[in-house]
Amino acid sequence: QVQLVESGGGLVQAGGSLRLSCVASRRIFNAYAIGWYRQAPGKQRELVASINSGGGTNYADSVKGRFTISRDNAKNTVNLQMNSLKSEDTAAYYCHTVLFQGWPDIWGQGTQVTVSS
């Protein structure tokens, strides 16, 4: 079983930046899916960004041009660089992976991002 541990959350002013990191307990560079989700109070969890084994990326419309997802296969790490943060980005952010199609979802414990206006 793979474990995911997120870090990098915190409190930042609107317009600022944060970098989230997710470290996996073992190699996940060929996982079926790797990405970041977020969940704000009273809202459903939503996909923020994902990256596939070939490096292709996908972003929610609300973060395009501001967030960048990247991976470091040697370090089993997936990062989320968040720039030009807005108050509506405030949420708990979760790292997620599915090792193979049809296999169970694996989630990290989450890291809180709070953007003050």
C-alpha positions as YAML, in Angstrom:
chain: A
units: angstrom
residues:
- id: 1
  name: GLN
  ca: [0.00, 0.00, 0.00]
- id: 2
  name: VAL
  ca: [1.20, 3.49, -0.86]
- id: 3
  name: GLN
  ca: [1.05, 6.29, 1.68]
- id: 4
  name: LEU
  ca: [0.93, 9.95, 0.67]
- id: 5
  name: VAL
  ca: [2.10, 12.77, 2.92]
- id: 6
  name: GLU
  ca: [1.37, 16.38, 2.03]
- id: 7
  name: SER
  ca: [3.15, 19.48, 3.26]
- id: 8
  name: GLY
  ca: [3.44, 23.16, 2.46]
- id: 9
  name: GLY
  ca: [0.04, 24.50, 3.41]
- id: 10
  name: GLY
  ca: [-0.44, 27.62, 5.49]
- id: 11
  name: LEU
  ca: [-1.81, 31.12, 5.69]
- id: 12
  name: VAL
  ca: [-1.01, 33.56, 2.91]
- id: 13
  name: GLN
  ca: [-2.35, 36.90, 1.75]
- id: 14
  name: ALA
  ca: [-4.26, 37.21, -1.48]
- id: 15
  name: GLY
  ca: [-1.87, 37.49, -4.39]
- id: 16
  name: GLY
  ca: [0.75, 35.42, -2.63]
- id: 17
  name: SER
  ca: [2.18, 32.00, -3.40]
- id: 18
  name: LEU
  ca: [2.48, 28.59, -1.77]
- id: 19
  name: ARG
  ca: [4.08, 25.35, -2.88]
- id: 20
  name: LEU
  ca: [2.51, 22.09, -1.80]
- id: 21
  name: SER
  ca: [4.44, 18.84, -1.86]
- id: 22
  name: CYS
  ca: [3.24, 15.26, -1.73]
- id: 23
  name: VAL
  ca: [5.73, 12.50, -0.96]
- id: 24
  name: ALA
  ca: [4.79, 8.91, -1.69]
- id: 25
  name: SER
  ca: [6.09, 6.00, 0.36]
- id: 26
  name: ARG
  ca: [7.16, 4.21, -2.80]
- id: 27
  name: ARG
  ca: [7.54, 4.78, -6.51]
- id: 28
  name: ILE
  ca: [4.40, 6.04, -8.21]
- id: 29
  name: PHE
  ca: [5.87, 7.48, -11.40]
- id: 30
  name: ASN
  ca: [3.87, 5.04, -13.53]
- id: 31
  name: ALA
  ca: [0.64, 5.37, -11.56]
- id: 32
  name: TYR
  ca: [-2.61, 5.53, -13.50]
- id: 33
  name: ALA
  ca: [-3.47, 8.90, -11.96]
- id: 34
  name: ILE
  ca: [-1.75, 11.42, -9.71]
- id: 35
  name: GLY
  ca: [-3.18, 14.74, -8.70]
- id: 36
  name: TRP
  ca: [-4.32, 17.31, -6.19]
- id: 37
  name: TYR
  ca: [-7.87, 17.84, -4.99]
- id: 38
  name: ARG
  ca: [-9.30, 20.41, -2.63]
- id: 39
  name: GLN
  ca: [-12.33, 20.70, -0.43]
- id: 40
  name: ALA
  ca: [-13.69, 23.91, 1.02]
- id: 41
  name: PRO
  ca: [-16.13, 23.90, 3.95]
- id: 42
  name: GLY
  ca: [-19.61, 22.95, 2.80]
- id: 43
  name: LYS
  ca: [-18.44, 22.08, -0.70]
- id: 44
  name: GLN
  ca: [-17.64, 18.89, -2.56]
- id: 45
  name: ARG
  ca: [-14.08, 17.78, -3.10]
- id: 46
  name: GLU
  ca: [-12.90, 18.91, -6.53]
- id: 47
  name: LEU
  ca: [-9.98, 18.13, -8.80]
- id: 48
  name: VAL
  ca: [-7.43, 20.94, -8.91]
- id: 49
  name: ALA
  ca: [-4.74, 19.46, -11.13]
- id: 50
  name: SER
  ca: [-3.47, 16.10, -12.33]
- id: 51
  name: ILE
  ca: [-0.40, 14.81, -14.12]
- id: 52
  name: ASN
  ca: [0.00, 11.54, -16.00]
- id: 53
  name: SER
  ca: [2.96, 9.24, -16.40]
- id: 54
  name: GLY
  ca: [3.95, 11.02, -19.62]
- id: 55
  name: GLY
  ca: [3.94, 14.42, -17.95]
- id: 56
  name: GLY
  ca: [0.66, 15.56, -19.43]
- id: 57
  name: THR
  ca: [-1.29, 17.88, -17.15]
- id: 58
  name: ASN
  ca: [-4.88, 18.83, -16.55]
- id: 59
  name: TYR
  ca: [-6.17, 21.79, -14.52]
- id: 60
  name: ALA
  ca: [-9.46, 23.03, -13.19]
- id: 61
  name: ASP
  ca: [-10.55, 26.14, -15.08]
- id: 62
  name: SER
  ca: [-10.45, 28.16, -11.86]
- id: 63
  name: VAL
  ca: [-6.69, 27.61, -11.42]
- id: 64
  name: LYS
  ca: [-5.40, 27.62, -15.00]
- id: 65
  name: GLY
  ca: [-2.55, 30.05, -15.44]
- id: 66
  name: ARG
  ca: [-2.00, 30.29, -11.68]
- id: 67
  name: PHE
  ca: [-1.22, 26.76, -10.51]
- id: 68
  name: THR
  ca: [1.40, 24.36, -11.85]
- id: 69
  name: ILE
  ca: [1.62, 20.66, -11.06]
- id: 70
  name: SER
  ca: [4.93, 18.86, -11.45]
- id: 71
  name: ARG
  ca: [6.50, 15.59, -10.47]
- id: 72
  name: ASP
  ca: [9.95, 14.46, -9.40]
- id: 73
  name: ASN
  ca: [10.07, 10.74, -10.07]
- id: 74
  name: ALA
  ca: [13.46, 10.30, -8.39]
- id: 75
  name: LYS
  ca: [12.00, 11.66, -5.15]
- id: 76
  name: ASN
  ca: [8.52, 10.12, -5.49]
- id: 77
  name: THR
  ca: [7.14, 13.63, -5.15]
- id: 78
  name: VAL
  ca: [4.32, 15.57, -6.75]
- id: 79
  name: ASN
  ca: [4.27, 19.33, -6.26]
- id: 80
  name: LEU
  ca: [1.67, 22.02, -6.72]
- id: 81
  name: GLN
  ca: [2.97, 25.55, -7.18]
- id: 82
  name: MET
  ca: [0.17, 28.01, -6.44]
- id: 83
  name: ASN
  ca: [0.60, 31.63, -7.49]
- id: 84
  name: SER
  ca: [-1.72, 34.63, -7.42]
- id: 85
  name: LEU
  ca: [-3.75, 33.01, -4.70]
- id: 86
  name: LYS
  ca: [-7.31, 34.15, -4.12]
- id: 87
  name: SER
  ca: [-9.59, 33.87, -1.10]
- id: 88
  name: GLU
  ca: [-11.65, 31.30, -3.00]
- id: 89
  name: ASP
  ca: [-8.59, 29.01, -3.08]
- id: 90
  name: THR
  ca: [-8.99, 28.52, 0.67]
- id: 91
  name: ALA
  ca: [-9.52, 24.81, 1.25]
- id: 92
  name: ALA
  ca: [-7.99, 21.61, 2.49]
- id: 93
  name: TYR
  ca: [-5.78, 20.23, -0.28]
- id: 94
  name: TYR
  ca: [-5.37, 16.50, -0.76]
- id: 95
  name: CYS
  ca: [-2.88, 14.48, -2.73]
- id: 96
  name: HIS
  ca: [-4.45, 11.60, -4.62]
- id: 97
  name: THR
  ca: [-3.35, 8.63, -6.66]
- id: 98
  name: VAL
  ca: [-4.73, 5.53, -8.31]
- id: 99
  name: LEU
  ca: [-2.01, 3.02, -9.02]
- id: 100
  name: PHE
  ca: [-3.83, 1.11, -11.73]
- id: 101
  name: GLN
  ca: [-7.13, 1.67, -13.50]
- id: 102
  name: GLY
  ca: [-9.93, 0.23, -11.40]
- id: 103
  name: TRP
  ca: [-7.84, 0.11, -8.22]
- id: 104
  name: PRO
  ca: [-8.90, 2.00, -5.06]
- id: 105
  name: ASP
  ca: [-8.26, 5.68, -4.55]
- id: 106
  name: ILE
  ca: [-5.38, 6.55, -2.23]
- id: 107
  name: TRP
  ca: [-5.51, 9.87, -0.38]
- id: 108
  name: GLY
  ca: [-3.15, 11.85, 1.75]
- id: 109
  name: GLN
  ca: [-4.23, 13.35, 5.06]
- id: 110
  name: GLY
  ca: [-4.60, 16.83, 3.58]
- id: 111
  name: THR
  ca: [-2.96, 20.19, 4.17]
- id: 112
  name: GLN
  ca: [-4.85, 23.41, 4.87]
- id: 113
  name: VAL
  ca: [-4.44, 26.45, 2.66]
- id: 114
  name: THR
  ca: [-5.97, 29.69, 3.89]
- id: 115
  name: VAL
  ca: [-5.86, 32.83, 1.76]
- id: 116
  name: SER
  ca: [-6.71, 36.08, 3.51]
- id: 117
  name: SER
  ca: [-8.18, 38.95, 1.50]
...
